[in-house]
Amino acid sequence: MAKNVNRPNIPPKVKTNLWRSSGGRCQFNNCNTPLWLHKATMDQMNKAYIAHIFAFSKGGARYDEVKSPLLEKDFSNLMLVCDECHRTFDDKSKEEEYPADRLITMKRVHEERIELLTGIAPDMRSHILLFGAKIGQNASPLNFHSATQAILPNYYPSMPRPVEIGMQSALEDHAESYWLAEEENLIIKFKSEVQYLKGKHETQHFSIFGLAPQPLLIKLGTLLGDLYDAEVYQLHREPTTWKWLDQKYDVKHQIVPASTDHKVVALKFELSATITDDRIKNSLGEESSIWSITHSSPNNDYLKSRLHLQDFRRIARKALDQIKARHGEDVIIHVFPAMPVSTAIELGRVWMPKADLAMIIYDQNRREGGFIKTLKIS
């Protein structure tokens, strides 16, 4: 590393501009270290280095006889970096690995990102809400980083952390006590973490990410309802992402009405897989009126775009109205879901507590050899 006691005296205005444009963070690619904070003690301090892209002294990295004297105090030739990154590229032996063009690109990309993020309007911010069994585990697809990537560039995180309402019970899901405990935990967490923000935080939009048993996702949807300005996301398998994809093909959900008019009414959601009627009758008996919401090709990864989810909302709303009109006000809808996580949440959101029939949600349980009752939505 070249040494020179006659280091240029950078003007205060240029230093201020460097701190502003970098957001006070290291501009070296993928570093982003805060340069005002001690990593261990959290004490405030200035640990920034002002590094030259074209070295100011002969023998320095990337020295240029024309550009170096001309740009030695110029903003365009200076980067704000941490000590470790400064040592990485401010070395004559690393010139080929870190040419000037590469560093200029690093500086530009970092400054563009800071400008974009600091210019976010309040109506572009969103609370990232995570609900699932593996919250906080980096290996899980349900994490803050993946969620942030999914909402960009339409929305930006309102806070540097998600709103987490994870599952808590150590009980097994074949037991009634499991569902009661998880439902109670969800309600308590929702009130303390989500409802608390409603009307009190400047950001009122929520981005919803769920990986949990479908009855609990439906329950979460009922808590959100239409009172919250929210967008629900879906985890895709190919490619693996939460980001909504632009799909040219249409998905047309359809209602298959019941062929009988019994007072025991079932509604199958055959979206991820088909559910044969005999499985429903094993739970409800032979005298059951079985409705279905399905589409042309039920599979685990069919739902790709926002438009697909919008079409599901439309058809689910229509089915709830048709069942009530045909079977009357005093029936309960027994819901048998085989559906993507986003549609489970949206089913809860379109259900209206004052207008719609009560629902009993079932869940497939291998230990019990079929569907079991879980939660009642009423």
HUPESUL-V313879 format. One record per backbone hydrogen bond with DSSP energy under -1.0 kcal/mol. NH is the residue of the N-H (numbers start at 1). CO is the residue of the C=O. Records with the same first field share a line. If there is no record, write none. Layout:
NH = CO, CO
This chain:
15 = 11
16 = 12
17 = 13
18 = 14
19 = 15
20 = 16
21 = 17
22 = 18
24 = 19
26 = 33
27 = 80
31 = 28
35 = 24
38 = 43
42 = 38
45 = 36
47 = 35
49 = 81
51 = 79
53 = 77
55 = 61
60 = 57
63 = 60
68 = 64
70 = 66
71 = 67
74 = 71
77 = 74
78 = 75
79 = 51
81 = 49
86 = 82
87 = 83
88 = 84
89 = 85
90 = 86
91 = 89
94 = 91
95 = 92
98 = 94
103 = 99
104 = 100
105 = 101
106 = 102
107 = 103
108 = 104
109 = 105
110 = 106
111 = 107
112 = 108
113 = 109
114 = 110
115 = 111
116 = 112
117 = 113
118 = 114
120 = 117
124 = 121
125 = 122
126 = 156
127 = 205
129 = 207
130 = 163
131 = 209
133 = 211
137 = 134
140 = 137
143 = 141
147 = 143
148 = 144
149 = 145
150 = 146
151 = 147
152 = 148
155 = 151
156 = 124
158 = 126
163 = 128
165 = 130
167 = 132
175 = 172
179 = 175
180 = 176
181 = 177
182 = 178
183 = 179
184 = 180
185 = 181
186 = 182
187 = 183
188 = 184
189 = 185
190 = 186
191 = 187
192 = 188
193 = 189
194 = 190
195 = 190
197 = 194
198 = 194
200 = 197
201 = 197
206 = 229
207 = 127
208 = 231
209 = 129
211 = 131
217 = 213
218 = 214
219 = 215
220 = 216
221 = 217
222 = 218
223 = 219
224 = 220
225 = 221
227 = 224
231 = 206
233 = 208
236 = 241
241 = 239
245 = 304
254 = 294
256 = 292
266 = 289
267 = 334
268 = 291
269 = 336
270 = 293
271 = 269, 338
272 = 338
279 = 276
281 = 277
282 = 278
283 = 280
284 = 280
285 = 281
288 = 286
289 = 264
291 = 266
292 = 256
293 = 268
294 = 254
299 = 271
302 = 299
309 = 305
310 = 306
311 = 307
312 = 308
313 = 309
314 = 310
315 = 311
316 = 312
317 = 313
318 = 314
319 = 315
320 = 316
321 = 317
322 = 318
323 = 319
324 = 320
325 = 321
326 = 322
327 = 323
328 = 324
333 = 358
334 = 265
335 = 360
336 = 267
338 = 269
344 = 340
345 = 341
346 = 342
347 = 343
348 = 344
349 = 345
350 = 346
351 = 347
356 = 352
359 = 377
360 = 333
361 = 375
362 = 335
363 = 372
365 = 370
370 = 365
372 = 363
374 = 361
377 = 359
